[in-house]
């Protein structure tokens, strides 16, 4: 990749739609939290935790996620990780993030009440808006491994906070053995209250998971969705309705869904006319950032600045921000793209 395009990608305004708050905690931060809260981790050094973070398989990933959650013992801990996350987003010029967060896991492991969790994240949001000029909203999600009854608890929490920093309802975790239909009632409750549905589907399971998310969960956006290409009828359906797909290439490579970035299906998805957005998923766990995802894909698929601009605007338009704010942000983004393209001759 030429240095001018790299500089353009690093500087360009971005929106991220698929990134997990708990999965964004850096090893350095986790070590401080563990020591502060007297939680034993597999290592007591940053380097040791980095090695532990290195992705092995999905059960190992869940092990890390649970261990991280157990280190969050107070609302102040949650506010701190949210502030650190937003600092990292601001450094990449990510103006808006729609962040997946699993409140029941924190409640279950640490006993922090839902209202206290939301208040802590709200304080971080207000601080970031004031000090960094960036914002985030939450997609509150169900971890697939829990019971439908716990899914309903999460749905009730989400509805109670909708519009107050919460913008969508989601479903995450290991797909196989936990189909979307398992949580249809929880999504009926949330969608019935006006919440957009944004479940993960089509990652570790195939097209049937995406169909389930569309038909049973009324999905407005699909987290991942890369395995849609296995079903031409599904591809046609997604293309006709331009349902946004939150694609996370490095995450998919780590989970063996794609053998490498160069052989990732994202380019085929774009060629098929699908609505693609680019995202980082769990950045430190997969040793990536949203900026890195743009850089890796631009290099692998010979993307131009125009393609990167299109993907950034795709994410903005697919966000759950109010229409007037999206329109205003698009004007700002387009002006910034033009300035940067002129500056870097791309």
N, C-alpha and C positions, 0 to 999 in steps of 0.2 A: 504494500500500500504506500502511496506517496505521502509525504509528510504534510502536504496541504490538506488532503482529505482527512487525515488523522486529526489535524488541528481543528478542522471544521466539526468533526464528530464530537470531539471533546468539548467544544464550546457551545454547540447548538442547544437550544431549549428542548426539553424532553418532558414526557409524561410516562409514568410507569403504573401499570394496572395489575401486575401479578408479582407481589413481593411480600414475604411473610415477616412480620415484625419480630417474632421470637427467633426466626431463622436468620435474622440480620445481625444478631449479637456477635460482636467480634470476640475472638479468644481472649484478648487483653481485658475486655470488659467482663467477660464471664469469670475470669480468674479473680478479679476484684470482688464481684458479687459473691462468689463461692467463699472467699476468705471472710468477707464481711458477715455472711450469714451462716458460717460454719457448716458448709456443705462440702462433702468429700467428692472430688472428681477423679477421673483416671490419672490425671497429672496435676502437679502443682507448679508447672512452669508454662509460659506462653508457648514455647516451642513444642512442648509435650501436648498441649491442647490443640495446637495446629495439626500435629500428626493425627491426633484422635479425631479431629474434624474431617480429615481426608475421607471422602466418601468410599464406602466398601459395598454396601448393599442397602436395600430399603429397611430391613430390621435394624441395622446399625444407625441409619438415619433417624429412625424413630427413637432409638436409645438416646441419641444426642439431644433430640428435641425434648424428650421427657426430662433429661438431666438439666437442660437449660431452664425449663419451666420451674423446676424445683429450686433453682437459685433465686427466683423472684419472690421475695418474702414480704415485701412492703409496697404500698403505692409509690413511695419514692423511688424504689428500684424500677418500677414500670415507667415512671416519668423519665428517669435517667436513660433507659434504653431507647425510649421514643425520641428523646432529644438527640442522642448520639446517631440514631438512624437518620433523623432529619438533617443533621450536619453533613452526613455522608451524601444524602440526596442533593443538598444544596451545592456541594462541591462538584457535582456532576451537572449542574444546571437543570435538575429535575424539578420543574416548577410545581407539579402536582403528582401525588402518589395515592393510589387506592390500595390500601395495605390490609392483607389478610391477617386476622387476629383471632385466636381461639380462646375465648374467655373462660369456658368451662374447665379447660385443662389447668389454667392458673388457679381457678377457684378450687378445683379438686385436689391439687397437689399442695397449694399454699394457703388456702382458706381466705384469699382476698376477695371481698364482696364485689359483685359486678359493678355496682355504683362507684365504688372506690377505684376500680380499674379504669373506668371511663373518665372519672375526674382527673386521674393522673395523666392519662393520654391527652385529655383536653388542655391541661396546663402546658404540656409540651407543644401542642399545636399552636396555642396562642403565642407562646414564646417564639416559635419558628416563624410564624407569620410576621411578627414584629421585628425580630432580629435578623432573619435570614431571607425573608421574602419568598418562602416556599410554604406549601400546605400539604396536608394529607387528610383523607377520610378513611374510615375502616369498613372492610367487608368482614363482618363477624361470621365465623364459620363453625360448622360441626366437624369434629374429627370422626371419620367414618366408623371407627372401631367402637364407638359408644352405642348405647341402646337408643331406639327411637324415642323413648321417654326423655332421655337426656337431650336428644335433638330438639324436642319440643321446648325444653327449658331454655336452650340457646335461642330458639326462635322467639320466645316471649321476651327474652332480654333484648334481642335485636330490635324488635318492634318498639319496645319502650324507649330505645335510644335513637331510633330512626330520625334523621334530620338534625341530630345534635352530635355531629361528628361521625355518624354511622350512615353509610350510603348504600349498602347492599348486604345480601345474605348469601353465604357460601357453604361449600362442602369440600373438605380436603381429606388427606390420608390415603391409605392403601385401597385402591379400587376393588381388587379381586376379592370376592366374597362379601363385598359391601356395596351392592348396586344402588343407584340413585333412588330406586323405588322404596328402599328401606326408610327413607326420610321424606316421603311424599307429603305426609301430614304436616310436618314442620314447615315445609316450603309452601304449602297451601296457606298456612297461617301467615307467614311473612309476606308472600306475594299478595294475599288478600288485603293486607294492610298497606299495600302500595310499594313495598320494597322490591327493587330489582333483584333477580336471581342470577348468581354468578358462581356456579359450582365447578370444581375440577372434574374433568371427564376426558376419556380418550388419551390417557397417559400410560398407566400400567395395564389398562384394559382397553379393549378395542372399540369399534363403532357402536356396539350395543350399549356401552356406557354413555356415549354421546347421545344416542337416541333416547335413552332413559332420562338424561338430564333435560333434553328438549321437551319430551312428552309429559314426563311426570313432575319435573321441577320447574317447568316454564322458563328455562334459562334464557336470559337476555344476552349473556356473554358466556363463553366456555373457557375455563382454565385449562390450558394445554391444547387439547383437541387434535394433536398431530396425527393420531391414528385414524382420522376421518378418511385419509386417502385409501384405506383398505376397502371402502364402500363407495362406489361411484354414485349411487343414489343419494347417499348422505352428502357427498361433495356437492352435488347439484342442489340439494336442499339448502345447505349452508351458503352456497354462492348466491342463489336466488334471493335469499333473505338477508344477505350480507351480515350474518351473525358474527360478531368479533371473536377471534380466537387469540387467547393470551399465550403466545409461544415463548418457550424458555429453552433455547438450544443447548446451552452448556448443561443444564439440569438434565435434559433428555439424554445427552451423551453419558453423563455419570450414571444414569439409571439403565443404560444399555438399550434405550429406545432407538437411538441412532448410534452408529459406530464412530462417528467423528463429526465435527462441525461441517467439514467439506461434504459429508454424505448425509447431512441432516435434511429432512424433507421441506424445510421452510421455503426454499426456492421453488420447489414443485407446487407448494401451496399458493405462492404468489402467482405463478404461471397459470394456475387453475382458476384464478380470479377470486380466491378466498380473501376474506377480510382479516388480515394478519396484523398483530401488534407484537412488539419485541419486549421481553421482560427478563428479570434476573432470578426470580424465584426465592432462593435462600443464598444470598451472595457469598458470605464467608465459607459456608459449607461446601459450595461448589467452586470456590476460588474465582469468583467473577464479580462483575458489577454490570449495571445496565450499559454503561459506556463501553465496557469490555465486550458485551454482546454485540453492539453495533460494530465495533472494530473487528471482531473475529468474523462476523458474517460478511461485512463489506470486503474483507480480504479474501474470504473463501469463495464468494460469489461475484466478485468484481462489481460491487454495488457503487453507484455514483452518489454524489451528494443529494441528487434529486430523489433517489430511492430512500435514502435515510430520512430526508425531509418528509416524504410521503408516510413513512412508518411512524414518525413522530406525530404527525397530524392525525393519522389513524387512531393512535392512542388517545389523543386529546378528544377527538370526536366521539370515541367509544366510551369515554368516561361518563360517570354518573353526575357530573357537575350540572348545575342549572344551565339551560340553553343560553341565556344572555351572557353568563360568565364564559361559557365555551366560545361564543362568538367573539367576545372581546379578547380572550386569550389567543384565538386563532389569528386575529389581526396583529397582535404583538409578536406571535411566533413568526408569521410571514415576513414582517419587517426585519426581525432579527436574522432569519434565514438569508434574506436578500443582502443584508449588511455583511454577514459572515462569508457568503459566497463571493461577494466582491472583494473582500479583504484577502481571502485565501485563493481566489481565482479557480474555484471549483464549479 
